[in-house]
Amino acid sequence: MSWVTIIWSMVAATCLTLAVLRLIEWSRRREVWGNLILAIATTGIAGMGFCELTMMRTGTAEQFHAVVRWIHLPAWVVFVALIAFVRVQLRAGSRWLALAACGVWTLSLVINFLVEPNVNYLEVSPLVAVPFLGESISFSYGDPNPWMVVGELGLLLMIAFLVGAVLEIWRRGERGPILVVGAGILAGVLLVSIHGILVLLRVCPAPLIMSFYYMIVVAAMACQISHEAREAALLTQSLQKKGEWLDLTADSAGVGLWSWAFKTDLISATDRARDLHGYSGGDPVSFQKFIATLHPDDSEWVLNEARRCLREGVDFRHDYRVVTRERGTRWLRVLGKPFLTPAGAPGRMTGVSIDITDRKQAELEIGAQRKELAHLSRVTILGELSGSIAHELNQPLAAILSNSQVGHRSLDTANPDLKEMAAILADIAADAKRAGGIIHGMRAMFKKDVPPTMQPVDLNETITDVINLLHGELVAQKARVDIRLAEALPPVIAGRVEIQQVVINLVLNSLDAVKTRGVPGRIEVSTECEKGRVIVSVHDNGPGIPAEMMERLFEPFTSSKPSGLGLGLTISRRIADRFGAQLIAENHPEGGAVFRMIFSRETP
């Protein structure tokens, strides 16, 4: 077997082997179209190599020119595949130049099969023997066919397309492998074009060996695909490592990751997420199975809310309970982000689940402690106001005693005055009702574990009741109270007893402040409605709030009184926060301190 046969057979076999390998790779990764294009190109090059070997071994001129005609078909396949590779894989080159080059080359192919003997020669010329690789091969020279200019125009358009693609890659700043590939394809096409023209014009006495030059192009194309395959493999490894790190981080933080596909209604989740919801196994679970793990009181609203969030494309942020056989009832905080399809339809929701059972339990315990603290604060106030309360009760009780004595003496007379007796009894009833009201108010305020009743609260009436309750204490401390109540003040939605407690705390704080100055104390309690807000203000003429205490005034155990616990203002602010109000403090420009409790009209 001659060297010509061995070499050309090896070229064809190499190209076909590469084509099969690229087809197998494309069948695995259909999104990488470069593998399919390279398989088509290498198949075309193998066909060109077979035709070149056949031309060198032909025995007649007619056979030679017939093979010249047929070599244009695999050459056209390679031509179109190269343009497609540059456009698809390298993402470069002018679309219109690509279409023009393919169109002109296709026209040349059609002309090639319409004229005799082919598009390259006008007539069949006798065979000549040409020495090549130490042996003699067949070749035929002849006059060029004028139609050959169509193919040459196609080559020029392709070269222009490739030059533009290389410049575009350069301008994009991609100076690495992709630029080398583009330049390699351009170099291979230039060599093929120059060699073919020189041979056909009898300038170069050698056979057509275009398949060898195209091997440069194949090497460049394979290099690009291999480079991208390596990058994809490295990216896959990197993503796998990051996924492992993310899983480790999520597990360490007690966070479960999940993804819900809306179309299939299946949920994929990490082991931690499965454990939180009581799943077993590694297969995706249906959304209905997920709903079945929820607490009966939560399942319906979670189902509706999750579907609504995915449908409307808004985040899902909620706490709910799950019931599992191993863990019992647990609280989960779930955050999910929806992702829509390109058409805007619900696609999937991806999110995290966190076990907050311990946090919920701690919140319940803190809430109970706050209630206990508030109750203790009210009891403390009761102790401080015991003298005032006794004074308030003594007045109606003394009146009842006095009226009962008068009535008793009237009954001892011979002719008791019944009208006078009726008036005396009415006074006794009124005084008893007054005393009962005082006792009822005290019981309501100091009773333990009674949830606040949310209702419209008239702040003017509440302030009046508080001042009446504190009347004895104010008189004992010789403090004057000015009440300035706004007319037609809108009610606020809150707990009446809790608001009373806040006002009492503020007035007593002011009373303690004015005692330290040694001058007649003055406290002003006012209400106003301003810009949709209802404001209660307590202003005193005391020394004001020390600058060092201003920032931590509402913190627990902060007090300027030697005997104070420092809890009154802390509890008052928490009560205000509970009803959506603000409790702020500042020093008044005219002296003293002023506390303001601000309710918005939208306060719940």
PELIN-V751604 format. One record per residue. RES is the residue in three letters. OMEGA is omega in radians with two decimals (none if undefined). NEAR is the number of other C-alpha atoms within 10 Angstrom. Layout:
# PELIN-V751604
res=RES omega=OMEGA near=NEAR
res=RES omega=OMEGA near=NEAR
This chain:
# PELIN-V751604
res=MET omega=-3.08 near=5
res=SER omega=3.11 near=9
res=TRP omega=3.14 near=12
res=VAL omega=-3.14 near=18
res=THR omega=-3.11 near=15
res=ILE omega=-3.05 near=11
res=ILE omega=-3.10 near=14
res=TRP omega=3.08 near=22
res=SER omega=3.11 near=16
res=MET omega=3.11 near=14
res=VAL omega=-3.13 near=21
res=ALA omega=-3.13 near=22
res=ALA omega=3.12 near=17
res=THR omega=-3.14 near=15
res=CYS omega=-3.13 near=26
res=LEU omega=3.10 near=21
res=THR omega=3.12 near=16
res=LEU omega=3.12 near=19
res=ALA omega=3.13 near=23
res=VAL omega=-3.14 near=16
res=LEU omega=-3.14 near=15
res=ARG omega=3.09 near=22
res=LEU omega=3.10 near=19
res=ILE omega=3.14 near=14
res=GLU omega=3.13 near=15
res=TRP omega=3.11 near=18
res=SER omega=3.11 near=13
res=ARG omega=-3.10 near=10
res=ARG omega=-3.05 near=11
res=ARG omega=-3.11 near=12
res=GLU omega=3.13 near=9
res=VAL omega=-3.09 near=17
res=TRP omega=3.12 near=15
res=GLY omega=3.11 near=24
res=ASN omega=3.13 near=27
res=LEU omega=-3.13 near=21
res=ILE omega=3.12 near=25
res=LEU omega=3.10 near=25
res=ALA omega=3.12 near=26
res=ILE omega=-3.13 near=24
res=ALA omega=-3.12 near=30
res=THR omega=3.06 near=31
res=THR omega=3.09 near=24
res=GLY omega=3.12 near=26
res=ILE omega=3.07 near=29
res=ALA omega=3.09 near=28
res=GLY omega=3.09 near=24
res=MET omega=3.12 near=29
res=GLY omega=3.11 near=28
res=PHE omega=3.13 near=21
res=CYS omega=3.12 near=23
res=GLU omega=3.12 near=21
res=LEU omega=3.13 near=24
res=THR omega=3.12 near=18
res=MET omega=-3.11 near=25
res=MET omega=-3.10 near=21
res=ARG omega=-3.11 near=17
res=THR omega=-3.13 near=17
res=GLY omega=-3.13 near=14
res=THR omega=3.13 near=17
res=ALA omega=3.14 near=19
res=GLU omega=3.11 near=17
res=GLN omega=-3.13 near=15
res=PHE omega=-3.08 near=24
res=HIS omega=3.06 near=24
res=ALA omega=3.11 near=15
res=VAL omega=3.08 near=19
res=VAL omega=3.10 near=22
res=ARG omega=-3.04 near=21
res=TRP omega=3.13 near=17
res=ILE omega=3.11 near=20
res=HIS omega=-3.11 near=24
res=LEU omega=3.07 near=19
res=PRO omega=3.10 near=21
res=ALA omega=3.10 near=20
res=TRP omega=3.12 near=18
res=VAL omega=3.14 near=19
res=VAL omega=-3.12 near=24
res=PHE omega=-3.11 near=22
res=VAL omega=-3.13 near=21
res=ALA omega=3.13 near=22
res=LEU omega=3.12 near=24
res=ILE omega=3.12 near=24
res=ALA omega=-3.14 near=21
res=PHE omega=-3.14 near=22
res=VAL omega=-3.11 near=23
res=ARG omega=-3.03 near=18
res=VAL omega=-3.00 near=15
res=GLN omega=-3.13 near=19
res=LEU omega=3.13 near=20
res=ARG omega=-3.09 near=14
res=ALA omega=3.08 near=21
res=GLY omega=3.14 near=23
res=SER omega=3.13 near=17
res=ARG omega=-3.08 near=11
res=TRP omega=3.05 near=10
res=LEU omega=3.12 near=18
res=ALA omega=3.13 near=20
res=LEU omega=-3.14 near=16
res=ALA omega=-3.14 near=17
res=ALA omega=3.13 near=24
res=CYS omega=-3.14 near=22
res=GLY omega=-3.13 near=14
res=VAL omega=3.14 near=19
res=TRP omega=3.07 near=25
res=THR omega=3.08 near=21
res=LEU omega=3.10 near=14
res=SER omega=3.12 near=23
res=LEU omega=3.12 near=21
res=VAL omega=3.13 near=14
res=ILE omega=-3.13 near=17
res=ASN omega=-3.12 near=23
res=PHE omega=3.13 near=15
res=LEU omega=-3.10 near=11
res=VAL omega=3.12 near=15
res=GLU omega=-0.10 near=17
res=PRO omega=3.08 near=18
res=ASN omega=-3.08 near=25
res=VAL omega=-3.09 near=25
res=ASN omega=-3.04 near=24
res=TYR omega=3.10 near=24
res=LEU omega=-3.09 near=17
res=GLU omega=3.12 near=16
res=VAL omega=3.14 near=20
res=SER omega=-3.14 near=17
res=PRO omega=3.10 near=14
res=LEU omega=3.03 near=17
res=VAL omega=3.11 near=14
res=ALA omega=-3.11 near=12
res=VAL omega=3.11 near=15
res=PRO omega=-3.11 near=13
res=PHE omega=3.11 near=15
res=LEU omega=3.06 near=9
res=GLY omega=3.11 near=9
res=GLU omega=-3.10 near=11
res=SER omega=3.13 near=14
res=ILE omega=-3.11 near=21
res=SER omega=3.04 near=23
res=PHE omega=-3.12 near=24
res=SER omega=3.07 near=22
res=TYR omega=3.11 near=19
res=GLY omega=3.11 near=15
res=ASP omega=3.14 near=14
res=PRO omega=3.07 near=17
res=ASN omega=3.13 near=16
res=PRO omega=3.13 near=11
res=TRP omega=3.14 near=17
res=MET omega=-3.13 near=18
res=VAL omega=3.12 near=14
res=VAL omega=3.09 near=18
res=GLY omega=3.12 near=22
res=GLU omega=3.07 near=16
res=LEU omega=3.08 near=16
res=GLY omega=3.10 near=21
res=LEU omega=3.12 near=21
res=LEU omega=3.11 near=15
res=LEU omega=3.12 near=20
res=MET omega=3.11 near=27
res=ILE omega=3.09 near=20
res=ALA omega=3.10 near=18
res=PHE omega=-3.11 near=24
res=LEU omega=3.10 near=27
res=VAL omega=3.10 near=18
res=GLY omega=3.13 near=16
res=ALA omega=3.13 near=23
res=VAL omega=3.12 near=26
res=LEU omega=3.11 near=16
res=GLU omega=3.10 near=17
res=ILE omega=3.13 near=22
res=TRP omega=-3.14 near=15
res=ARG omega=3.10 near=10
res=ARG omega=3.14 near=11
res=GLY omega=3.14 near=10
res=GLU omega=-3.05 near=13
res=ARG omega=-3.07 near=11
res=GLY omega=-3.05 near=10
res=PRO omega=-3.06 near=14
res=ILE omega=3.08 near=23
res=LEU omega=3.10 near=20
res=VAL omega=3.13 near=18
res=VAL omega=3.13 near=24
res=GLY omega=3.11 near=25
res=ALA omega=3.11 near=20
res=GLY omega=3.10 near=19
res=ILE omega=3.12 near=27
res=LEU omega=-3.14 near=22
res=ALA omega=3.14 near=19
res=GLY omega=3.14 near=19
res=VAL omega=3.10 near=23
res=LEU omega=3.13 near=17
res=LEU omega=3.12 near=16
res=VAL omega=-3.10 near=18
res=SER omega=-3.11 near=17
res=ILE omega=-3.13 near=11
res=HIS omega=-3.12 near=20
res=GLY omega=-3.14 near=17
res=ILE omega=-3.14 near=17
res=LEU omega=3.14 near=14
res=VAL omega=-3.09 near=16
res=LEU omega=3.12 near=20
res=LEU omega=3.08 near=15
res=ARG omega=3.10 near=14
res=VAL omega=-3.11 near=10
res=CYS omega=-3.13 near=13
res=PRO omega=-3.13 near=15
res=ALA omega=3.11 near=18
res=PRO omega=3.05 near=21
res=LEU omega=3.12 near=24
res=ILE omega=-3.09 near=17
res=MET omega=-3.11 near=21
res=SER omega=3.12 near=26
res=PHE omega=3.12 near=19
res=TYR omega=3.13 near=19
res=TYR omega=3.07 near=24
res=MET omega=3.04 near=19
res=ILE omega=3.13 near=19
res=VAL omega=3.13 near=24
res=VAL omega=3.13 near=25
res=ALA omega=3.12 near=13
res=ALA omega=3.14 near=21
res=MET omega=3.13 near=28
res=ALA omega=3.12 near=19
res=CYS omega=-3.14 near=16
res=GLN omega=-3.12 near=21
res=ILE omega=3.12 near=21
res=SER omega=3.11 near=13
res=HIS omega=3.13 near=14
res=GLU omega=3.10 near=16
res=ALA omega=3.09 near=13
res=ARG omega=3.11 near=12
res=GLU omega=3.12 near=12
res=ALA omega=3.12 near=12
res=ALA omega=3.11 near=12
res=LEU omega=3.11 near=12
res=LEU omega=3.10 near=12
res=THR omega=3.10 near=12
res=GLN omega=3.13 near=12
res=SER omega=3.13 near=12
res=LEU omega=3.11 near=13
res=GLN omega=3.10 near=12
res=LYS omega=3.13 near=12
res=LYS omega=3.08 near=12
res=GLY omega=3.09 near=12
res=GLU omega=3.10 near=12
res=TRP omega=-3.14 near=12
res=LEU omega=3.10 near=14
res=ASP omega=3.14 near=18
res=LEU omega=3.12 near=13
res=THR omega=-3.13 near=12
res=ALA omega=3.12 near=19
res=ASP omega=3.14 near=16
res=SER omega=-3.14 near=10
res=ALA omega=-3.13 near=11
res=GLY omega=-3.08 near=15
res=VAL omega=3.07 near=22
res=GLY omega=-3.14 near=23
res=LEU omega=-3.11 near=23
res=TRP omega=3.09 near=20
res=SER omega=-3.09 near=19
res=TRP omega=3.09 near=23
res=ALA omega=-3.03 near=18
res=PHE omega=-3.07 near=20
res=LYS omega=-3.14 near=10
res=THR omega=-3.11 near=11
res=ASP omega=3.13 near=13
res=LEU omega=-3.14 near=19
res=ILE omega=3.00 near=21
res=SER omega=-3.03 near=18
res=ALA omega=3.03 near=22
res=THR omega=-3.13 near=18
res=ASP omega=-3.13 near=17
res=ARG omega=3.12 near=21
res=ALA omega=3.10 near=22
res=ARG omega=-3.14 near=21
res=ASP omega=-3.14 near=15
res=LEU omega=-3.10 near=22
res=HIS omega=3.07 near=24
res=GLY omega=3.09 near=17
res=TYR omega=3.01 near=19
res=SER omega=-3.12 near=10
res=GLY omega=-3.07 near=8
res=GLY omega=-3.11 near=11
res=ASP omega=3.07 near=11
res=PRO omega=3.13 near=17
res=VAL omega=3.13 near=18
res=SER omega=3.14 near=15
res=PHE omega=3.12 near=16
res=GLN omega=3.08 near=12
res=LYS omega=3.07 near=13
res=PHE omega=-3.13 near=18
res=ILE omega=-3.11 near=17
res=ALA omega=3.13 near=13
res=THR omega=-3.08 near=19
res=LEU omega=3.05 near=22
res=HIS omega=-3.09 near=17
res=PRO omega=-3.13 near=13
res=ASP omega=-3.07 near=10
res=ASP omega=-2.94 near=14
res=SER omega=-3.04 near=18
res=GLU omega=-3.09 near=12
res=TRP omega=3.08 near=11
res=VAL omega=3.11 near=17
res=LEU omega=-3.11 near=15
res=ASN omega=-3.10 near=10
res=GLU omega=-3.14 near=15
res=ALA omega=3.13 near=18
res=ARG omega=3.12 near=15
res=ARG omega=-3.13 near=14
res=CYS omega=3.14 near=18
res=LEU omega=-3.12 near=23
res=ARG omega=-3.08 near=18
res=GLU omega=3.11 near=13
res=GLY omega=3.12 near=19
res=VAL omega=-3.09 near=14
res=ASP omega=3.07 near=18
res=PHE omega=-3.14 near=21
res=ARG omega=-3.09 near=14
res=HIS omega=2.99 near=13
res=ASP omega=3.07 near=16
res=TYR omega=-3.09 near=17
res=ARG omega=3.01 near=22
res=VAL omega=-3.13 near=22
res=VAL omega=3.12 near=18
res=THR omega=-3.11 near=17
res=ARG omega=-3.07 near=8
res=GLU omega=-2.99 near=8
res=ARG omega=-3.09 near=12
res=GLY omega=-3.12 near=10
res=THR omega=3.14 near=15
res=ARG omega=3.06 near=19
res=TRP omega=3.09 near=21
res=LEU omega=2.96 near=20
res=ARG omega=-3.02 near=16
res=VAL omega=3.07 near=19
res=LEU omega=-3.13 near=17
res=GLY omega=3.12 near=23
res=LYS omega=-3.13 near=17
res=PRO omega=3.07 near=23
res=PHE omega=-3.11 near=20
res=LEU omega=3.05 near=16
res=THR omega=3.09 near=9
res=PRO omega=3.12 near=8
res=ALA omega=3.12 near=7
res=GLY omega=3.13 near=11
res=ALA omega=3.10 near=15
res=PRO omega=-3.14 near=20
res=GLY omega=-3.13 near=19
res=ARG omega=3.04 near=23
res=MET omega=3.14 near=24
res=THR omega=-3.10 near=19
res=GLY omega=-3.10 near=19
res=VAL omega=3.06 near=19
res=SER omega=-3.10 near=22
res=ILE omega=3.08 near=20
res=ASP omega=-3.13 near=21
res=ILE omega=-3.12 near=18
res=THR omega=-3.14 near=15
res=ASP omega=3.13 near=11
res=ARG omega=3.11 near=11
res=LYS omega=3.12 near=14
res=GLN omega=3.11 near=12
res=ALA omega=3.11 near=12
res=GLU omega=3.10 near=12
res=LEU omega=3.13 near=12
res=GLU omega=3.11 near=12
res=ILE omega=3.10 near=12
res=GLY omega=3.11 near=12
res=ALA omega=3.12 near=13
res=GLN omega=3.10 near=12
res=ARG omega=3.10 near=14
res=LYS omega=3.13 near=17
res=GLU omega=3.14 near=14
res=LEU omega=3.11 near=15
res=ALA omega=3.11 near=24
res=HIS omega=3.12 near=19
res=LEU omega=3.11 near=15
res=SER omega=3.13 near=20
res=ARG omega=3.10 near=22
res=VAL omega=3.09 near=16
res=THR omega=3.09 near=15
res=ILE omega=3.12 near=17
res=LEU omega=3.11 near=16
res=GLY omega=-3.13 near=12
res=GLU omega=-3.08 near=13
res=LEU omega=-3.07 near=17
res=SER omega=3.13 near=14
res=GLY omega=-3.14 near=14
res=SER omega=-3.14 near=20
res=ILE omega=3.10 near=20
res=ALA omega=3.12 near=11
res=HIS omega=-3.13 near=16
res=GLU omega=3.14 near=20
res=LEU omega=-3.11 near=19
res=ASN omega=-3.10 near=13
res=GLN omega=3.12 near=13
res=PRO omega=3.13 near=21
res=LEU omega=3.09 near=17
res=ALA omega=3.12 near=12
res=ALA omega=3.11 near=16
res=ILE omega=3.13 near=21
res=LEU omega=-3.12 near=13
res=SER omega=-3.13 near=14
res=ASN omega=3.13 near=20
res=SER omega=3.10 near=17
res=GLN omega=3.11 near=13
res=VAL omega=3.14 near=14
res=GLY omega=3.13 near=19
res=HIS omega=3.12 near=12
res=ARG omega=-3.14 near=11
res=SER omega=3.14 near=16
res=LEU omega=3.13 near=14
res=ASP omega=3.12 near=9
res=THR omega=-3.11 near=9
res=ALA omega=-3.12 near=7
res=ASN omega=-3.13 near=8
res=PRO omega=3.13 near=13
res=ASP omega=-3.07 near=12
res=LEU omega=3.12 near=11
res=LYS omega=3.11 near=9
res=GLU omega=3.12 near=13
res=MET omega=3.12 near=18
res=ALA omega=3.12 near=12
res=ALA omega=3.13 near=13
res=ILE omega=3.13 near=19
res=LEU omega=3.10 near=16
res=ALA omega=3.11 near=13
res=ASP omega=3.12 near=17
res=ILE omega=3.14 near=20
res=ALA omega=3.14 near=14
res=ALA omega=3.13 near=15
res=ASP omega=3.10 near=21
res=ALA omega=3.12 near=17
res=LYS omega=3.11 near=13
res=ARG omega=3.12 near=17
res=ALA omega=3.11 near=19
res=GLY omega=3.10 near=14
res=GLY omega=3.12 near=13
res=ILE omega=-3.14 near=17
res=ILE omega=3.14 near=14
res=HIS omega=3.11 near=11
res=GLY omega=3.12 near=15
res=MET omega=-3.13 near=16
res=ARG omega=-3.14 near=11
res=ALA omega=-3.08 near=12
res=MET omega=-3.01 near=19
res=PHE omega=3.10 near=20
res=LYS omega=-3.04 near=12
res=LYS omega=3.01 near=15
res=ASP omega=3.05 near=11
res=VAL omega=-3.11 near=11
res=PRO omega=-3.14 near=9
res=PRO omega=3.09 near=11
res=THR omega=-3.14 near=12
res=MET omega=-3.07 near=13
res=GLN omega=3.03 near=13
res=PRO omega=-3.11 near=13
res=VAL omega=3.05 near=17
res=ASP omega=-3.08 near=15
res=LEU omega=3.10 near=25
res=ASN omega=3.13 near=21
res=GLU omega=3.13 near=10
res=THR omega=3.14 near=16
res=ILE omega=3.11 near=21
res=THR omega=3.13 near=14
res=ASP omega=-3.13 near=15
res=VAL omega=-3.14 near=16
res=ILE omega=3.08 near=18
res=ASN omega=3.14 near=14
res=LEU omega=-3.11 near=20
res=LEU omega=-3.03 near=19
res=HIS omega=-3.10 near=18
res=GLY omega=3.13 near=19
res=GLU omega=3.14 near=22
res=LEU omega=3.12 near=20
res=VAL omega=-3.12 near=12
res=ALA omega=-3.13 near=11
res=GLN omega=3.12 near=15
res=LYS omega=3.11 near=15
res=ALA omega=3.12 near=19
res=ARG omega=3.13 near=14
res=VAL omega=3.05 near=19
res=ASP omega=-3.14 near=13
res=ILE omega=3.12 near=16
res=ARG omega=-3.06 near=13
res=LEU omega=3.14 near=17
res=ALA omega=3.11 near=15
res=GLU omega=3.11 near=10
res=ALA omega=3.13 near=9
res=LEU omega=-3.13 near=15
res=PRO omega=3.12 near=17
res=PRO omega=3.04 near=15
res=VAL omega=3.13 near=23
res=ILE omega=-3.09 near=19
res=ALA omega=3.03 near=24
res=GLY omega=-3.02 near=18
res=ARG omega=-3.10 near=20
res=VAL omega=-3.12 near=17
res=GLU omega=3.11 near=21
res=ILE omega=3.05 near=21
res=GLN omega=-3.12 near=17
res=GLN omega=3.13 near=21
res=VAL omega=-3.12 near=21
res=VAL omega=3.10 near=23
res=ILE omega=3.13 near=21
res=ASN omega=-3.10 near=20
res=LEU omega=-3.14 near=23
res=VAL omega=3.13 near=23
res=LEU omega=3.06 near=19
res=ASN omega=3.11 near=17
res=SER omega=3.13 near=26
res=LEU omega=3.09 near=24
res=ASP omega=-3.10 near=17
res=ALA omega=-3.07 near=21
res=VAL omega=-3.14 near=23
res=LYS omega=-3.03 near=17
res=THR omega=-3.04 near=11
res=ARG omega=-3.14 near=12
res=GLY omega=3.08 near=8
res=VAL omega=3.13 near=12
res=PRO omega=-3.11 near=13
res=GLY omega=3.10 near=22
res=ARG omega=3.13 near=18
res=ILE omega=3.12 near=22
res=GLU omega=3.09 near=17
res=VAL omega=-3.05 near=23
res=SER omega=3.03 near=19
res=THR omega=3.09 near=22
res=GLU omega=3.07 near=19
res=CYS omega=-3.02 near=18
res=GLU omega=3.07 near=10
res=LYS omega=3.10 near=7
res=GLY omega=3.13 near=11
res=ARG omega=3.06 near=16
res=VAL omega=-2.99 near=22
res=ILE omega=2.99 near=21
res=VAL omega=-3.12 near=20
res=SER omega=3.04 near=20
res=VAL omega=-3.07 near=22
res=HIS omega=3.12 near=26
res=ASP omega=3.10 near=26
res=ASN omega=3.11 near=23
res=GLY omega=-3.08 near=25
res=PRO omega=-3.10 near=15
res=GLY omega=-3.09 near=18
res=ILE omega=3.11 near=18
res=PRO omega=-3.09 near=12
res=ALA omega=-3.10 near=11
res=GLU omega=-3.13 near=8
res=MET omega=-2.99 near=13
res=MET omega=-3.06 near=12
res=GLU omega=-3.09 near=10
res=ARG omega=-3.05 near=13
res=LEU omega=-3.06 near=20
res=PHE omega=3.08 near=22
res=GLU omega=-3.14 near=16
res=PRO omega=3.05 near=14
res=PHE omega=3.04 near=15
res=THR omega=-3.08 near=17
res=SER omega=3.06 near=18
res=SER omega=3.13 near=15
res=LYS omega=3.14 near=11
res=PRO omega=-3.10 near=7
res=SER omega=-3.08 near=7
res=GLY omega=3.09 near=11
res=LEU omega=-3.11 near=14
res=GLY omega=-3.12 near=18
res=LEU omega=-3.03 near=19
res=GLY omega=-3.12 near=28
res=LEU omega=3.09 near=21
res=THR omega=3.13 near=17
res=ILE omega=-3.12 near=23
res=SER omega=3.13 near=24
res=ARG omega=3.12 near=18
res=ARG omega=3.08 near=18
res=ILE omega=3.12 near=21
res=ALA omega=3.12 near=19
res=ASP omega=-3.11 near=13
res=ARG omega=-3.11 near=15
res=PHE omega=3.08 near=19
res=GLY omega=3.14 near=16
res=ALA omega=3.07 near=24
res=GLN omega=3.03 near=17
res=LEU omega=-3.09 near=21
res=ILE omega=3.14 near=14
res=ALA omega=3.09 near=18
res=GLU omega=3.05 near=15
res=ASN omega=-3.10 near=19
res=HIS omega=3.12 near=15
res=PRO omega=-3.12 near=8
res=GLU omega=3.14 near=7
res=GLY omega=-3.13 near=13
res=GLY omega=-3.14 near=20
res=ALA omega=3.08 near=21
res=VAL omega=3.08 near=24
res=PHE omega=-3.13 near=22
res=ARG omega=3.01 near=19
res=MET omega=-2.97 near=22
res=ILE omega=3.09 near=22
res=PHE omega=2.97 near=25
res=SER omega=-3.11 near=19
res=ARG omega=3.13 near=16
res=GLU omega=-3.12 near=11
res=THR omega=-3.09 near=15
res=PRO omega=none near=14
